[in-house]
């Protein structure tokens, strides 16, 4: 479907703007963008597949099983580590902090208080984080598409609605249609023993209706791609130039989403998706805030401190979530929610804060 979408768009009189080799339209440069941004989903997916299949084929079972555990452990820690990477953007950037001072100071205190004082609130937050993470990941793909539009000189609101729908369905559609949906809905079991214990029945209800959910997801997926094709065709007739980097972002992300969520075991899909998401985020934070973190010191020193701080947080998160939700996990759950929320306003293409 993604290929059909691209062919319909490219059939218009207006041509694709620039090329993937054009450094002026890239964020970090043609090669680094291919590795860390628009090409990251495919690189991560292939890396995970080669790692798992390579160890399975070349090593004894005892060794290959440890290699698999090591991969999943590394990706998990990296995923949790990237949550704290929003701090330099939100708190060390004077322009961003001044614009959102109340959100960045009062809300975290209120959220932490609620999670410490109410076990039910903590469970709600933990489950919310699982599903907000899905939306957040889709919005990161949307964000890169919009950044490449900005780099190409397109108006910030042109096709924004179409991109929002398209990137959301490209990510969420295959997830909802595949086996990975159950690995997300199972978190409702954490409501056991709370005043919302009735929600523990939801995973079973959804599993029983998964065929209908799959059909609905596939229909929505096809419908949104068709809608986007119409919107893009209309915009291109009006003079819109589709950036090559944006097209690559949409096609690569869409293809990997189908391959991961639709045809891979859920844990393998999560490893690939979370790996590229974290790599993209770390790269974007460093390119935008690395100079500010560096100050008058060396880039190497600033990078090591940044990486060490994120790694310590990631390891702490891993230790905290090893059991049932408790007070120890509250700050980490709060950080997850704040990360998702902060990213909705500390990066803005429309305000050119990227």
C-alpha positions in Angstrom: 0.0 0.0 0.0 2.8 2.4 0.8 4.3 1.7 -2.7 0.9 2.4 -4.3 0.7 5.6 -2.3 4.2 6.7 -3.5 3.5 5.9 -7.1 0.2 7.9 -7.1 2.0 10.9 -5.6 5.0 10.7 -7.9 2.7 10.5 -10.9 1.8 14.1 -10.5 3.3 16.9 -12.6 5.2 18.3 -9.6 8.4 16.5 -8.9 9.9 15.3 -5.7 12.0 18.2 -4.2 15.7 17.7 -3.9 17.4 14.3 -3.4 18.6 12.2 -0.5 22.2 13.3 -1.3 21.4 17.0 -0.9 23.0 18.1 2.4 20.9 21.3 2.5 17.7 19.3 3.0 19.2 16.8 5.5 19.3 17.3 9.3 22.8 15.9 10.0 23.9 15.2 6.4 23.0 12.7 3.8 24.8 9.7 5.2 24.1 10.3 8.9 20.4 11.0 8.1 20.3 7.7 6.3 21.7 5.9 9.3 20.1 7.8 12.2 16.9 9.4 11.0 14.9 8.4 7.9 16.8 5.1 7.4 17.0 4.2 11.1 13.9 2.0 11.2 15.3 -0.3 8.4 18.8 -0.3 10.0 17.3 -1.3 13.4 15.0 -3.9 11.9 17.8 -5.6 9.9 20.2 -5.4 12.9 17.7 -7.2 15.2 16.9 -9.8 12.5 20.6 -10.5 11.7 21.5 -10.6 15.4 18.8 -13.1 16.3 19.2 -15.3 13.2 23.0 -15.1 13.2 23.4 -16.3 16.8 20.7 -18.9 16.3 22.5 -20.3 13.2 26.2 -20.0 14.3 26.2 -20.6 18.0 25.1 -23.4 20.4 21.7 -23.0 22.0 23.1 -22.0 25.4 25.2 -19.2 23.9 22.6 -18.0 21.4 19.9 -17.7 24.2 22.2 -15.5 26.2 22.8 -13.3 23.1 19.1 -12.9 22.6 18.6 -11.9 26.3 21.5 -9.5 25.9 19.9 -7.8 22.9 16.5 -7.4 24.5 18.1 -6.2 27.7 20.2 -3.6 25.9 17.3 -2.3 23.9 15.1 -2.1 27.0 17.7 -0.1 28.9 18.3 2.1 25.9 14.6 2.7 25.6 14.2 3.7 29.2 17.4 5.8 29.0 16.1 7.9 26.2 13.2 9.1 28.4 15.5 11.3 30.5 17.1 12.7 27.3 14.4 15.3 27.1 15.9 17.1 30.1 18.5 19.1 28.1 15.9 20.2 25.7 13.2 21.1 28.3 15.3 22.5 31.2 18.7 23.6 29.7 17.3 25.5 26.7 16.4 29.0 28.0 14.0 29.7 25.2 12.0 26.5 25.8 12.1 26.7 29.6 10.9 30.4 29.6 8.0 29.5 27.3 6.7 26.6 29.4 8.0 27.3 32.9 4.7 26.4 34.7 4.4 23.1 32.7 8.0 22.2 33.5 7.9 22.9 37.2 4.4 22.6 38.7 3.1 19.7 36.7 5.9 17.3 37.6 5.5 18.0 41.3 1.7 17.4 41.1 2.1 14.2 39.1 4.7 12.8 41.5 2.5 13.6 44.5 -0.5 11.8 42.9 1.6 8.7 42.1 3.1 8.5 45.6 -0.3 9.1 47.4 -2.5 6.8 45.3 -1.8 3.2 44.2 -4.7 3.4 41.8 -3.3 6.5 40.3 0.1 4.8 39.9 -1.5 1.8 38.1 -3.5 4.2 35.8 -0.2 6.0 35.0 1.6 2.8 34.3 -1.0 1.6 31.9 -1.4 5.0 30.3 2.3 5.1 29.7 2.1 1.9 27.6 -0.5 3.3 25.2 0.8 6.8 25.2 4.1 5.4 24.1 2.4 4.0 21.0 1.0 7.4 20.1 4.3 9.1 21.0 6.3 6.8 18.7 3.9 7.6 15.8 4.2 11.3 16.5 8.0 11.1 16.4 7.7 9.7 12.8 5.3 12.6 12.1 7.8 15.0 13.5 10.6 14.0 11.2 8.3 14.2 8.2 7.4 17.8 9.2 11.1 18.7 9.9 12.0 17.6 6.3 9.1 19.7 5.0 10.5 22.7 6.8 14.0 22.0 5.5 12.6 22.0 2.0 11.0 25.4 2.5 7.3 24.2 2.6 4.8 26.1 4.7 4.5 24.7 8.3 0.8 23.9 8.0 0.8 22.5 4.5 -0.5 18.8 4.7 -0.1 18.8 8.4 -3.4 17.1 9.0 -2.7 14.5 6.3 0.7 13.8 7.8 -0.8 13.4 11.2 -3.3 10.9 10.1 -0.9 9.1 7.8 2.0 8.7 10.2 -0.4 7.6 13.0 -2.0 4.9 11.0 1.3 3.7 9.4 2.5 2.9 12.9 -0.7 2.0 14.9 -2.5 0.2 12.1 -0.1 -2.8 11.8 0.2 -3.0 15.6 -3.6 -3.2 16.1 -3.8 -5.8 13.3 -1.1 -8.0 14.6 -0.2 -10.2 17.6 1.5 -7.3 19.4 -1.9 -5.8 20.4 -2.2 -8.5 23.1 1.2 -7.6 24.5 -0.1 -4.1 25.1 -3.6 -4.8 26.4 -2.2 -7.3 28.9 -1.1 -4.4 31.1 -4.8 -3.9 32.1 -4.3 -6.9 34.4 -2.4 -4.5 36.7 -5.7 -3.1 37.7 -6.3 -6.2 39.8 -6.9 -5.2 43.4 -7.8 -1.6 42.6 -11.2 0.1 42.4 -10.9 -0.4 38.6 -10.5 -4.2 38.7 -13.2 -4.6 36.1 -10.7 -3.5 33.5 -8.8 -6.7 34.0 -11.4 -8.4 31.8 -10.5 -6.1 28.8 -7.6 -8.2 27.5 -9.8 -11.3 27.2 -12.6 -9.3 25.6 -10.3 -7.8 23.0 -8.6 -11.1 22.3 -12.0 -12.7 21.6 -12.8 -9.9 19.1 -9.3 -9.6 17.5 -10.5 -10.8 14.1 -12.9 -7.8 14.0 -10.2 -5.5 15.3 -7.8 -6.7 12.7 -10.2 -6.1 9.8 -11.1 -2.6 11.2 -7.4 -1.7 11.5 -6.7 -2.9 7.9 -9.7 -0.9 6.5 -8.6 2.2 8.5 -5.1 1.7 7.2 -6.1 1.5 3.6 -8.6 4.4 4.0 -6.1 6.8 5.5 -3.5 6.0 2.8 -6.0 6.7 0.1 -7.1 9.9 1.8 -3.4 11.0 2.1 -2.8 10.2 -1.6 -5.7 12.5 -2.5 -4.5 15.3 -0.2 -0.9 15.0 -1.6 -2.1 15.0 -5.2 -4.2 18.1 -4.6 -1.3 19.9 -2.8 1.2 18.9 -5.6 -1.1 20.3 -8.3 -1.1 23.5 -6.3 2.7 23.6 -6.3 3.7 21.6 -3.3 7.1 19.9 -3.6 7.4 16.6 -1.8 10.8 16.4 -0.1 12.8 13.3 -0.9 13.8 12.8 2.7 10.1 13.1 3.8 9.1 10.5 1.2 11.9 8.2 2.4 10.8 8.6 6.0 7.2 7.7 5.2 8.1 4.7 3.0 10.8 3.3 5.3 8.8 3.7 8.5 5.6 2.3 6.9 7.4 -0.7 5.5 9.2 -1.5 8.8 6.0 -1.0 10.8 4.3 -3.7 8.6 7.3 -6.1 8.8 7.7 -5.7 12.5 4.2 -5.5 13.9 2.6 -7.6 11.1 5.1 -10.4 10.6 7.5 -10.6 13.5 7.0 -12.0 17.1 5.9 -9.2 19.4 9.1 -9.1 21.4 11.2 -8.9 18.2 9.0 -6.1 16.9 9.3 -4.2 20.1 13.1 -4.5 20.0 13.4 -3.2 16.5 10.9 -0.4 16.9 12.2 0.8 20.3 15.8 0.6 19.0 15.3 3.0 16.1 13.0 5.3 18.1 15.7 5.7 20.8 18.5 6.2 18.3 16.5 8.8 16.4 15.7 10.7 19.7 19.3 10.6 21.0 20.6 11.9 17.7 18.1 14.7 17.5 18.7 15.8 21.1 22.4 15.9 20.6 22.3 17.8 17.3 20.0 20.4 18.8 21.3 20.6 22.4 24.7 19.1 22.3 26.4 22.5 21.9 24.5 23.8 24.9 25.5 20.8 27.0 29.1 21.1 25.9 29.4 24.7 27.0 33.1 25.7 27.1 34.2 22.0 27.6 34.9 19.4 25.0 32.2 17.6 23.0 33.6 14.3 24.0 33.3 15.1 27.7 29.7 16.4 27.3 28.7 13.4 25.3 30.1 11.0 27.9 28.3 12.8 30.8 25.1 12.8 28.8 25.4 9.1 27.9 26.3 8.1 31.4 23.4 10.0 33.0 21.0 8.4 30.5 22.5 5.0 31.1 22.2 5.2 34.9 18.6 6.3 34.5 17.9 3.4 32.1 19.4 0.9 34.5 17.4 2.3 37.4 14.2 2.1 35.4 15.0 -1.5 34.6 15.5 -2.3 38.3 12.3 -0.5 39.3 9.9 -2.2 36.9 11.1 -5.7 37.6 8.2 -6.2 40.0 4.6 -4.9 40.6 4.1 -1.1 40.5 5.2 0.4 43.8 6.6 3.6 45.2 10.0 2.9 43.8 8.7 2.9 40.2 6.6 6.1 40.6 9.4 8.6 39.6 10.2 6.5 36.5 6.5 6.2 35.5 6.2 10.0 36.0 9.3 10.5 33.8 7.7 8.4 31.0 4.5 10.5 31.0 6.4 13.7 31.2 8.7 12.7 28.4 5.7 11.9 26.2 3.9 15.2 27.2 7.0 17.4 26.9 7.7 16.1 23.4 4.3 17.4 22.3 5.4 21.0 22.9 9.2 21.4 23.3 9.7 20.4 19.6 7.6 22.6 17.3 8.0 22.8 13.5 5.3 25.4 13.3 7.2 27.6 15.8 10.5 26.6 14.2 11.8 25.3 17.5 13.6 22.3 15.9 
